[in-house]
Amino acid sequence: MPMPANRGRPKAPDSDTHAARVRLLMAARQLFVKCGYAKVSTRQIAEAAGLNAGMIRYYFGDKAGLFEATLRETLAPIIEELSRRARAPQAQDIAAVIGMYYQVMGPNPDLPKLVFRSLHDPGSPEHRIVSRVLGSFVDQAVQSFHVLLNNPGVLRDGIVTNQALLSTIALAVFPFLAPSIMLNKLAISLNPEFLTQFAQHNGTLLSGGMLQAPYTTLDPTTSTR
């Protein structure tokens, strides 16, 4: 007697679980950034990843779940770096965190624009998702930044913590939100070489303006502790 068909989520071999999930996340991030959330279907994402659309249900539930996971996992390394450096703060950590942000966003330079558009369009289907994810990210980032900035020996006397934080965020985020016409006029391309140089430039800028310690080039992924 034939066994009844399993109508639940498709089963994935354990050895393939991580690789398939990563492929879906990478394909989703590229398509969401290129086309926008509303214009991308789960079928398109699955085809780009070389997988069955049912695998999206298996790992993420639906398109909204995949979009949320894409945002959270893209931002996770930045939070991890901030939290690690907040445990033993140094002045140079501020520039290193900017460098980490550039490393994360460099392969996905249009992702901040997608987030920005979604936040400013309450009627968009992704607005609620982006607001929730970014709200959680900002809460964690601000907490860690306050630990860094309020540590003795980091900020110069007379510098207001929240103003220093806003300046740091502006330096990190604006290159990815700048209009293409501006970047073209300045002959700037947001490639890895430029972003590495720009992170060092911002480190020097911060040291000359609001940080006590002089800036020294530091790999943002390498701990000196």
ROVOLUM-952932 format. One record per residue: residue in one letter; z, y negated, x of N, C-alpha, C in turn. Coordinates in steps of 0.1 Angstrom, whole numbers, plus 5000, padded with zeros to 4 digits. Example, Ala and Ser with C-alpha at 12.3 -4.5 7.8 and 13.67 -1.06 7.14 Angstrom:
% ROVOLUM-952932
a507850575132507850455123507850335132s507150225128507150115137507950005129
% end
This chain:
% ROVOLUM-952932
m500050125009500050005000500049885009p499049785007499049675016500249585014m500649525025501849435025501349295019p502249235012501949095006501748995017a500848905015500548805025501648715027n501948665039502948575042502448435039r503048365029502548235025503348125031g504248155040505048055047504247985058r504947915067504347855078503647955087p502547925094501948015103502848035115k502748155120503648195131502948165144a503648115154503048085167503748165177p503048235186503748315197504648225205d505748275209506748195216506148135228s505248205235504748155248503748045246d503248025234502247925231502947805224t504147815220504747715211504747575218h505247565230505347435236503947375239a503047455244501747405247500947355235a501047425224500347385212500947265206r502247255207502947135201502547005210v502547025223502146915231500646875229r499846965227498446935224498246855211l499046895201499046825188499546675190l500546665197501146525200500146445207m499546495218498546415225497346375217a496846475209495646445201496046345190a497246355184497646265174497746125180r498446115191498645975197497245905200q496345985205495045925208494345875195l494345965185493645925173494345815165f495645825164496445715157496145575164v496145575177495945455184494545405182k493545495183492145455182491745415167c492245485157491745475144492745415134g494045415138495045375128495545485120y496845475116497445595109496745635096a496345535088495745575075494445635076k493645615086492345665088492245795095v493345855099493345985106493846095097s493146205096493646315088494246425097t495046515091495546625099494446715104r493346725096492246815101491646755113q491446625114490946565126491846585138i493146575136494046595147494046735152a494046825143494046975146492747005154e491546955149490346975156490346925170a490846805172490946735185491846815194a492846885189493746965197493247105199g492247145191491747275192492547385185l493247335174494147425167493847425152n494547515145494447515130495247415125a494847345114495647245107496947285103g497047415100498347475096499447465106m499047445119500047435130500747295129i500147195123500847075121501947095111r501747165100502847195091503947275098y503547365106504547455113505447375122y504847275130505747205139506347075133f505547005125505946875121506146855106g505646945098505746935083504546865077d504246745081503046675076502646575086k501646495082501146385091502146285094a503046245084504046155086505046205097g505446335096506346395106505746395120l504446425120503746425133503746275139f503446185131503346045135504745995141e505846035133507145995138507446065151a507146195152507446265165506646205176t505446165174504546105184505245975189l505745895180506445765184507745795192r508545885186509845915192509645975206e508746065208508646135221507946045231t507145955227506545855236507645765242l508545725233509545625237510745685244a510945825242512045885248512345865263p511245875271511545855286512145715289i511745615281512345485284513845475281i514245535269515645545266516445625276e515845735280516545815290516745745303e515745665308515845585320516845475319l516845415307517845305305519245365305s519445475298520745535297521245575311r520345635319520745685332521145565341r520445455341520745345349521945265344a522245275331523345205326524645265331r524645395335525845455340526345405353a525445345361525845285374524945165377p525145055370524144945370523944875383q522744835386522444755397521444645393a521344535399520444425395518944475395q518544555405517144605406516744695394d517744745387517444835376516644775365i516744645363516044575352514544585355a514144555367512744565370512244705370a513144795374512744945374512444995360v513244945350513044985336511644925331i511344805335510044755331508944845337g509144885349508144975356508045105348m509145155343509045275335508345255322y508545145316507845105304506345105306y505945045317504545045321503945185323q504745265330504345405332504045475319v504945455309504845525296503645475288m503545345288502445275280501145275287g501045285300499845275307498745365301p499045495299498045585294497745555279n498545475272498345445258498545295256p497645215262497945075262497745005248d497145075239497045015225498145055216l499045145220500145195211501045075207p501444985216502244875211501544785200k500244775201499544705191499544775177l499444905178499544985165500944965159v502044965167503344945162503544805157f503044705164503144565160502444545146r501244605145500444585132501244655121s501844775123502544845113503744765108l504444705118505744635114505444515106h504244455108503944335101503044355088d502944485084502244515072503144605063p504044545056504944625048504244715038g503044685034502344775025501644895031s501644905044501045015051501845145050p501145255049501945385047502845415059e502545365071503345395083504445295085h504545195077505545085080506945145080r507245225070508645275070508945365082i507945445086508145535098508445455110v507545355113507645275125508945195125s509345145113510545065112511745155116r511745275111512945365114512945405128v511845435134511745485148512145365157l511445255155511745135164513145085162g513645095150515045045148516045125156s515845265156516645345165516445315180f515145295184514845275198515545145202v515445035194515944905197517544915198d518144985189519644995189520045055203q519445165207519745235219519445155231a518245085231517845005242518744885244v519044815234519944695235521244735240q521844845235523144895240523144915255s522044985260522045015274521744885282f520844805277520544675284521744585285h522544585275523844505275524744555286v524844685288525644745298525144705312l523844705314523144665326523344515329l523044435319523044295322524444235323n525444295316526844245316527644295328n527044385336527744435348527844325358p529044305364529244205374528244225386g527644115390526744125401525244145397v524944145384523644155380522944025376l523543955367522943825363523643705370r522843605373523343485379524243415369d525143335375526043255366525243165357g525643145345525043055336523843115328i523443245331522443315324523043385312v522443355300522943415287522343555286t523243655283522743795283521643815273n521743765261520643795251519343725254q519443605260518243535265517643615276a518443665285517943745296517243875291l517843935281517244055275515944025268l515843915261514543875254513543845265s513843785276512943755286512343885292t513243985294512944115300511944185291i512244185278511444255268510044185267a510044055268508743985268507844015280l508444025291507744065303507144205302a507944295296507444435295506344455284v506544385273505744425261504444335261f504544205264503444115262502044165267p502044215280500744255285499944355275f500644435268500044525259499644465245l500244345242499944275230498944165232a498744125245497844015248496444035242p495843935236494443945231493443985242s492544065239491544115250490843995256i490543895248489843775253490643705264m491943715263492843655273492743735286l492943865284492843955296491543955303n490443945295489143935301488943805309k489443695304489343565311490143575324l491143645324492043655336491543775345a490543845341489943955349491044065351i491844085340492944185341492544305333s492744425339492644555332493944625333l494444675322495744745322495644885327n495244895340495145025346496345055354p496545175359497745205367498045125379e496945085386497045005398497644865394f497044805384497544675380498944675375l499244775367500644785361501644805372t501344885382502244895394502544765401q501444695403501544565410502244465401f502044475388502644375379504144405377a504544535378505944565378506644505390q506044515401506644455413506644305412h505644245407505544095405506744055396n506944125385508044095375509344115382g509544215391510744225398511044105406t510044055413510243935421510543815413l509843805401510043695392511443695387l511943815383513343825377514343785388s514143835400515043805411515143665414g514043595413514043445416514643365405g514743425393515143345381516543375376m516843505373518043535366518943645372l518443715382519243825388519843775401q521043835404521743795417521043855429a520743985428520244055440518744035442p518244025454516844015456516144145452y514944135448514144255443513644335455t513844465454513244565464512444665456t511244695461510444785454511144915452l511144965440511845085437511045165427d510845295430510145385420511045395408p510545355396511445355384511845495380t511245605385511645735381512545805391t512845725402513745785413515045715413s516145795412517445745412517945725427t518645615429519245585442520745625442r521145675431522645705430522945825439
% end
